């Protein structure tokens, strides 16, 4: 018997059940949820029952979608039902349904979960890995847009602003409570606000609230997959979106889109770059194949559906559902398509439709245009452009490197210059597995490469915006003209997808290379003698203060403000030139300890609004400062 048997529950059903409880029963709710840990039994008709003693049995009967979406699908046999503690406890112990599970059925290819957005959420929801669509390269027009000025976003409706205000209020209260006090009642308020955001057409706010609730649940359960930093980022995203939309700021970037919108793209010629497995903790799996157009614009074909790891592994060789093309994703990654009547989303996703026709094309090597442009710019210059947008996911980056060695699961490399040598002061870069799941070959491939110091490889990946000089490697290939480089099969067309192909000993050169003159200098960067600008900066003190607030709530930040923490925070930050970070962190500590009371000791301002704004200001500045240091670590 286990709560793993419980079906997903729609957020509004749980929120209503908690709201119907009396104040006395709400105090007992968290303990009652823990009591459900081993009480679920599956019935032969698809129902799930949980027994509380002799007289109370809760039965969940999910609908055809497998989700409890209505109040009458959760019943209890006690006298207080449906306003009873038993029913609310079972609903609280069940997993939350994803918005995609609640939406009407849509065509699989167009309605699939957005892997790029799933990757932003990865950290807070335990996502192992996900793909994302790169923005258009330097000098290219973004797919689906014209060269003219973008149209002004439509103003938010009154209903959307009210829903955003409710979302902000619930998020601020949850932040003030923290993990320590963020139990089922606090989570239910967030779920109610998330449902209101859904009804008002604010899918990004709804998704952010659900990520926070899942993060709070995992943190209170002490789940091994949950990281406090991930929950901190989830709170920052929720407060950022809710705060701006509540103030009237609109536009698709803030409100989000419930279903990806596609526009006519005409006729396209696209060529494969690599494929990337997608695997999420919410049960989705699949593949994203990255493509490049004749003008250098980036596109992708996605196949992400429920199925988990098995789906992610099998989708790499599944057929491409695009215009009747007789091609699988493995062939598309090393081939191409001529698409007539193409439909393209704003992020470059190619859609399917009755009018779309596609015919296979011969693939191109990474040394041929337009793919070669990915590797033409120095990595530091390319990273600076990719990390310029704090709201977007970094796009793809290509560079030629020489292997230094291994460090745990990471591969240490140094960038090669155009003449094939490494300059003496070149920083050491880290190639990390884009998807660290042990059943995927990323980690094993990087470990094999680490056993060949001096090996020259061409790598395509995505810069990690949270780590200094780190690249999530997606594919590798030989460096043109390098004597000591990879020897891949001819049918692989000069690249290996690290998430699907497995490198063998026959793919590596024999012997030991003679170190070039530029390779004899000391190591520089995170793995060498020079300091890592991100690790050595005192910004960790700000992050610790923010995470203290997430873990212990407002009270924990206030207690830190009463001790020596403020002095130890301001001094190092100011001496290192982070004066704004020092001021914002100090303002947060002061606001956390501001609890005005009247002559009778009663709080005169119990709102968490000002505290949430102070926390958000500090978190936003920290993110921008860390992103700048990460960009600097590449040069």
ZAMARGU-4260 file (C-alpha; in steps of 0.2 Angstrom, whole numbers, plus 5000, padded with zeros to 4 digits):
<rodrens>
0) 5000/5000/5000 | 5007/5017/4995 | 5002/5034/4990 | 5010/5031/4973 | 4993/5023/4969
5) 4984/5039/4972 | 4978/5047/4955 | 4983/5065/4951 | 4971/5078/4958 | 4966/5095/4950
10) 4972/5109/4960 | 4955/5117/4962 | 4948/5101/4969 | 4961/5101/4983 | 4960/5119/4986
15) 4941/5118/4989 | 4942/5103/5000 | 4955/5113/5012 | 4944/5128/5011 | 4929/5118/5017
20) 4938/5113/5033 | 4935/5122/5050 | 4950/5131/5058 | 4952/5116/5070 | 4953/5103/5057
25) 4965/5113/5046 | 4978/5112/5061 | 4977/5093/5060 | 4978/5092/5041 | 4997/5090/5039
30) 4998/5076/5052 | 4983/5068/5043 | 4992/5068/5026 | 5007/5060/5033 | 4995/5046/5040
35) 4990/5042/5022 | 5008/5036/5018 | 5004/5018/5018 | 4985/5017/5017 | 4981/5017/4998
40) 4973/5002/4990 | 4969/5000/4972 | 4952/4993/4967 | 4947/4982/4952 | 4937/4996/4944
45) 4951/5009/4944 | 4946/5017/4960 | 4958/5020/4975 | 4953/5018/4993 | 4961/5024/5009
50) 4954/5018/5026 | 4955/5029/5042 | 4950/5018/5056 | 4934/5007/5056 | 4922/5020/5051
55) 4930/5031/5038 | 4935/5026/5020 | 4939/5038/5006 | 4937/5033/4988 | 4944/5042/4973
60) 4937/5038/4956 | 4946/5047/4943 | 4938/5051/4926 | 4943/5045/4909 | 4959/5056/4909
65) 4965/5047/4925 | 4964/5063/4935 | 4952/5068/4949 | 4944/5084/4941 | 4928/5085/4951
70) 4923/5085/4969 | 4911/5070/4967 | 4925/5060/4962 | 4932/5060/4979 | 4920/5054/4993
75) 4921/5049/5011 | 4910/5038/5021 | 4911/5048/5037 | 4897/5059/5044 | 4906/5075/5041
80) 4909/5072/5022 | 4912/5081/5011 | 4919/5094/5024 | 4929/5081/5033 | 4948/5079/5037
85) 4949/5062/5029 | 4944/5067/5012 | 4955/5083/5012 | 4970/5073/5018 | 4969/5060/5004
90) 4967/5074/4991 | 4982/5082/4999 | 4993/5066/4998 | 4989/5063/4980 | 5001/5071/4966
95) 4995/5087/4958 | 4989/5086/4940 | 4999/5095/4927 | 4990/5108/4917 | 4992/5098/4901
100) 4982/5084/4909 | 4968/5096/4912 | 4967/5103/4895 | 4956/5097/4881 | 4964/5084/4870
105) 4975/5091/4856 | 4985/5084/4842 | 5000/5076/4850 | 5014/5085/4841 | 5007/5103/4843
110) 5000/5100/4861 | 5016/5092/4868 | 5024/5099/4883 | 5036/5113/4879 | 5053/5105/4883
115) 5061/5122/4884 | 5049/5128/4897 | 5050/5111/4906 | 5069/5114/4908 | 5066/5132/4917
120) 5055/5122/4929 | 5067/5107/4930 | 5075/5112/4945 | 5060/5116/4956 | 5050/5101/4950
125) 5064/5088/4949 | 5066/5088/4930 | 5081/5078/4925 | 5083/5086/4909 | 5074/5095/4895
130) 5077/5103/4878 | 5075/5121/4873 | 5074/5130/4857 | 5088/5142/4853 | 5085/5159/4848
135) 5089/5165/4831 | 5108/5167/4829 | 5117/5184/4828 | 5111/5193/4813 | 5097/5182/4808
140) 5078/5185/4809 | 5069/5175/4823 | 5057/5162/4814 | 5039/5168/4813 | 5043/5186/4815
145) 5045/5200/4803 | 5059/5213/4802 | 5047/5227/4807 | 5044/5233/4825 | 5034/5220/4836
150) 5016/5224/4839 | 5012/5232/4856 | 5006/5219/4869 | 4987/5219/4873 | 4983/5226/4890
155) 4978/5214/4903 | 4960/5213/4907 | 4952/5217/4924 | 4950/5198/4928 | 4968/5195/4924
160) 4974/5209/4935 | 4963/5202/4949 | 4970/5185/4947 | 4988/5191/4947 | 4985/5201/4963
165) 4978/5185/4971 | 4993/5175/4965 | 5005/5188/4972 | 4996/5188/4989 | 4997/5169/4990
170) 5015/5169/4984 | 5020/5182/4997 | 5011/5173/5011 | 5020/5157/5006 | 5037/5165/5005
175) 5034/5173/5023 | 5029/5156/5029 | 5044/5146/5021 | 5046/5128/5020 | 5045/5126/5039
180) 5027/5133/5040 | 5022/5130/5021 | 5010/5116/5025 | 4994/5110/5016 | 4984/5125/5020
185) 4997/5137/5013 | 4999/5126/4998 | 4980/5126/4995 | 4980/5145/4994 | 4993/5144/4981
190) 4983/5131/4972 | 4967/5142/4972 | 4976/5157/4966 | 4984/5145/4952 | 4967/5140/4947
195) 4961/5158/4946 | 4976/5162/4935 | 4971/5147/4924 | 4953/5153/4922 | 4960/5171/4918
200) 4971/5165/4904 | 4988/5167/4914 | 4996/5150/4911 | 5014/5156/4915 | 5008/5161/4932
205) 4998/5145/4935 | 5013/5135/4930 | 5025/5145/4942 | 5013/5142/4956 | 5012/5124/4954
210) 5031/5122/4953 | 5032/5131/4970 | 5019/5120/4978 | 5028/5104/4971 | 5044/5111/4978
215) 5036/5115/4995 | 5030/5097/4996 | 5046/5089/4991 | 5056/5100/5003 | 5044/5096/5018
220) 5045/5077/5013 | 5064/5079/5012 | 5065/5072/4995 | 5082/5068/4989 | 5078/5076/4972
225) 5073/5093/4979 | 5086/5107/4981 | 5083/5122/4991 | 5091/5133/4977 | 5078/5126/4965
230) 5064/5131/4976 | 5072/5148/4978 | 5072/5150/4960 | 5054/5144/4958 | 5049/5158/4971
235) 5058/5171/4961 | 5049/5166/4945 | 5032/5166/4953 | 5034/5183/4962 | 5042/5190/4946
240) 5027/5185/4935 | 5014/5189/4948 | 5021/5206/4953 | 5022/5212/4935 | 5005/5206/4929
245) 4997/5212/4944 | 5004/5230/4940 | 4996/5229/4923 | 5011/5223/4912 | 5006/5211/4899
250) 5012/5202/4883 | 5014/5184/4879 | 5031/5183/4888 | 5023/5187/4905 | 5005/5179/4903
255) 5011/5164/4894 | 5002/5153/4881 | 4991/5139/4885 | 4994/5131/4868 | 5008/5135/4857
260) 5003/5147/4843 | 5009/5143/4825 | 5011/5155/4810 | 5013/5151/4792 | 5032/5149/4788
265) 5031/5146/4769 | 5044/5134/4762 | 5059/5130/4772 | 5075/5120/4770 | 5081/5114/4787
270) 5096/5103/4791 | 5099/5093/4807 | 5111/5098/4820 | 5108/5085/4834 | 5095/5077/4845
275) 5092/5079/4863 | 5082/5067/4875 | 5069/5075/4886 | 5065/5067/4902 | 5055/5076/4916
280) 5050/5070/4934 | 5032/5073/4929 | 5032/5058/4918 | 5035/5066/4901 | 5048/5059/4889
285) 5054/5061/4871 | 5066/5069/4860 | 5069/5086/4852 | 5079/5087/4836 | 5088/5104/4833
290) 5088/5111/4816 | 5096/5125/4806 | 5088/5134/4792 | 5097/5140/4776 | 5097/5158/4783
295) 5105/5152/4800 | 5088/5153/4809 | 5086/5139/4822 | 5071/5127/4822 | 5066/5111/4831
300) 5055/5096/4829 | 5048/5089/4846 | 5041/5073/4851 | 5037/5074/4870 | 5023/5064/4878
305) 5019/5054/4894 | 5030/5039/4895 | 5046/5044/4906 | 5063/5036/4903 | 5057/5022/4891
310) 5049/5035/4880 | 5064/5046/4880 | 5075/5032/4875 | 5064/5026/4861 | 5059/5042/4854
315) 5077/5045/4847 | 5073/5033/4833 | 5054/5036/4832 | 5047/5042/4816 | 5046/5061/4813
320) 5027/5066/4812 | 5030/5080/4800 | 5021/5082/4783 | 5022/5063/4780 | 5041/5063/4779
325) 5048/5045/4779 | 5062/5049/4792 | 5065/5046/4810 | 5073/5057/4822 | 5090/5049/4821
330) 5090/5052/4802 | 5083/5070/4804 | 5098/5074/4816 | 5110/5069/4802 | 5099/5074/4787
335) 5087/5088/4782 | 5069/5092/4776 | 5062/5103/4763 | 5045/5109/4771 | 5031/5116/4761
340) 5017/5125/4769 | 5027/5125/4786 | 5020/5132/4802 | 5032/5139/4815 | 5030/5144/4833
345) 5038/5160/4840 | 5052/5149/4847 | 5056/5140/4831 | 5046/5124/4834 | 5040/5116/4817
350) 5021/5112/4818 | 5011/5098/4810 | 4996/5101/4800 | 4986/5095/4786 | 4994/5107/4774
355) 5012/5103/4779 | 5022/5093/4767 | 5040/5088/4770 | 5053/5078/4759 | 5070/5072/4766
360) 5086/5081/4761 | 5104/5076/4761 | 5112/5080/4777 | 5126/5092/4779 | 5142/5091/4790
365) 5145/5103/4804 | 5159/5110/4793 | 5147/5116/4780 | 5136/5131/4780 | 5124/5136/4788
370) 5129/5124/4802 | 5148/5130/4802 | 5142/5147/4808 | 5138/5140/4825 | 5157/5136/4827
375) 5164/5152/4820 | 5163/5164/4835 | 5174/5163/4850 | 5165/5155/4864 | 5166/5170/4876
380) 5158/5181/4863 | 5145/5169/4859 | 5140/5166/4877 | 5139/5185/4881 | 5125/5186/4867
385) 5116/5170/4873 | 5116/5175/4891 | 5110/5193/4887 | 5092/5189/4890 | 5088/5184/4908
390) 5071/5178/4904 | 5076/5166/4890 | 5085/5149/4890 | 5102/5150/4882 | 5103/5144/4864
395) 5115/5132/4857 | 5134/5135/4857 | 5147/5127/4846 | 5166/5127/4849 | 5182/5117/4846
400) 5191/5111/4862 | 5205/5100/4868 | 5202/5088/4882 | 5212/5091/4898 | 5204/5077/4909
405) 5190/5072/4920 | 5183/5079/4936 | 5169/5068/4943 | 5155/5068/4929 | 5162/5083/4921
410) 5175/5084/4906 | 5188/5097/4908 | 5193/5106/4891 | 5201/5121/4884 | 5195/5131/4869
415) 5205/5130/4853 | 5209/5145/4843 | 5207/5146/4824 | 5225/5139/4821 | 5221/5124/4832
420) 5232/5129/4847 | 5227/5134/4865 | 5232/5151/4871 | 5241/5150/4888 | 5228/5160/4897
425) 5213/5151/4890 | 5201/5146/4904 | 5197/5128/4908 | 5179/5124/4903 | 5168/5111/4910
430) 5157/5100/4899 | 5143/5092/4910 | 5131/5079/4905 | 5116/5088/4898 | 5105/5074/4906
435) 5113/5065/4920 | 5101/5050/4921 | 5112/5034/4922 | 5101/5026/4909 | 5106/5039/4896
440) 5123/5038/4889 | 5128/5056/4892 | 5139/5053/4907 | 5147/5037/4900 | 5152/5046/4884
445) 5160/5061/4894 | 5170/5048/4905 | 5176/5039/4889 | 5182/5056/4882 | 5190/5061/4898
450) 5202/5046/4896 | 5210/5054/4881 | 5219/5070/4887 | 5224/5080/4872 | 5210/5074/4861
455) 5203/5088/4850 | 5184/5088/4848 | 5171/5099/4841 | 5156/5101/4854 | 5139/5108/4852
460) 5129/5112/4868 | 5120/5124/4879 | 5129/5136/4891 | 5124/5134/4909 | 5118/5151/4915
465) 5121/5146/4934 | 5138/5139/4933 | 5155/5147/4928 | 5162/5141/4911 | 5150/5126/4910
470) 5143/5119/4894 | 5129/5106/4894 | 5136/5095/4880 | 5123/5088/4867 | 5134/5082/4853
475) 5153/5080/4849 | 5162/5078/4833 | 5180/5078/4826 | 5190/5094/4823 | 5193/5097/4805
480) 5212/5096/4801 | 5217/5090/4819 | 5228/5075/4819 | 5222/5068/4836 | 5203/5069/4836
485) 5188/5058/4835 | 5186/5044/4821 | 5167/5042/4819 | 5158/5031/4807 | 5155/5038/4790
490) 5136/5036/4793 | 5136/5047/4808 | 5141/5062/4797 | 5154/5068/4808 | 5145/5069/4825
495) 5139/5059/4839 | 5123/5063/4849 | 5129/5061/4867 | 5111/5057/4873 | 5109/5042/4861
500) 5125/5037/4853 | 5138/5027/4863 | 5156/5031/4860 | 5167/5016/4858 | 5186/5013/4859
505) 5186/5012/4840 | 5180/5030/4839 | 5196/5036/4848 | 5213/5039/4840 | 5228/5028/4845
510) 5243/5034/4854 | 5247/5049/4864 | 5247/5067/4856 | 5263/5078/4858 | 5257/5093/4867
515) 5257/5109/4857 | 5267/5124/4862 | 5251/5133/4867 | 5246/5119/4878 | 5261/5120/4890
520) 5254/5134/4900 | 5246/5132/4918 | 5228/5129/4919 | 5217/5144/4921 | 5199/5144/4927
525) 5188/5134/4939 | 5199/5119/4938 | 5216/5128/4937 | 5226/5140/4946 | 5215/5156/4943
530) 5200/5160/4954 | 5182/5156/4948 | 5174/5173/4948 | 5157/5166/4953 | 5164/5154/4967
535) 5176/5167/4974 | 5163/5182/4975 | 5154/5186/4991 | 5137/5184/4982 | 5135/5167/4991
540) 5131/5177/5006 | 5116/5185/4998 | 5110/5168/4991 | 5112/5160/5008 | 5101/5174/5015
545) 5088/5172/5002 | 5088/5153/5004 | 5086/5155/5023 | 5070/5165/5020 | 5064/5151/5009
550) 5068/5137/5021 | 5063/5146/5037 | 5052/5160/5031 | 5052/5178/5036 | 5056/5174/5054
555) 5072/5166/5050 | 5078/5181/5040 | 5073/5192/5055 | 5083/5182/5067 | 5098/5183/5055
560) 5096/5202/5055 | 5097/5203/5074 | 5114/5194/5074 | 5131/5197/5067 | 5124/5192/5049
565) 5121/5210/5043 | 5139/5216/5047 | 5146/5200/5039 | 5135/5203/5024 | 5138/5221/5020
570) 5157/5222/5022 | 5163/5209/5010 | 5150/5214/4997 | 5155/5232/4997 | 5174/5228/4997
575) 5171/5217/4982 | 5161/5231/4972 | 5144/5224/4975 | 5137/5239/4984 | 5119/5237/4976
580) 5118/5219/4982 | 5124/5224/5000 | 5110/5238/5000 | 5096/5226/4994 | 5101/5212/5006
585) 5101/5224/5021 | 5084/5231/5016 | 5078/5213/5015 | 5084/5210/5033 | 5077/5226/5040
590) 5060/5223/5032 | 5059/5205/5038 | 5062/5212/5056 | 5049/5226/5054 | 5033/5220/5063
595) 5025/5236/5069 | 5013/5233/5084 | 5000/5244/5093 | 4999/5248/5111 | 4991/5231/5115
600) 5005/5221/5106 | 4994/5218/5090 | 5002/5218/5073 | 4996/5234/5064 | 5003/5228/5047
605) 5002/5209/5045 | 5004/5209/5026 | 5019/5201/5018 | 5018/5212/5003 | 5033/5223/5007
610) 5044/5209/5013 | 5040/5199/4997 | 5045/5215/4986 | 5061/5216/4996 | 5065/5198/4994
615) 5061/5199/4975 | 5072/5214/4972 | 5087/5205/4981 | 5084/5189/4971 | 5083/5198/4954
620) 5099/5208/4957 | 5108/5192/4963 | 5102/5183/4947 | 5109/5197/4936 | 5125/5198/4945
625) 5128/5180/4944 | 5124/5179/4926 | 5137/5193/4922 | 5150/5183/4932 | 5146/5167/4922
630) 5148/5176/4906 | 5165/5183/4912 | 5171/5166/4917 | 5172/5161/4898 | 5185/5174/4894
</rodrens>
